[in-house]
């Protein structure tokens, strides 16, 4: 069995090795910390952009889409009043239009499509005048409903993404740890440089 040779370092040589180790660790930790800070800065910008987009979309939904949907519904109801229908048929179609253009935001596009299809079937089954204008108004109301629902879905997706991004910021505690390590190594470096 061979024995390994142990080299005994001189004091200055040992201090130089310790200084070199601390300088290397400071450089590594500083580079990693800077990269994380840049990522964090980009994340903060992304979060602010998401918040702004959510706010703008929410305003658009409230001011434009909702208004368009209600106007389309009102136009369809006015067109319905011009037609000569039986009271039961008219009431059924009127209720369908009101349901189609309601403010119930928990509905999906598919659920509104069911209401729309039933409403069109009711109109097509009604006896009386030409319903082309009424069907066109109902089609417009449904398109406005779909636009509003797509915007709501986009807002909800952005809100989920926002929560995720804000979670990434909270979980990023490594920058603090790295800054403490850099400070500790700098103190040690100053000590060993003074001891040299």
Order of alpha helices (4+ residues) and beta strands (2+ residues): alpha-alpha-alpha-alpha-alpha-alpha
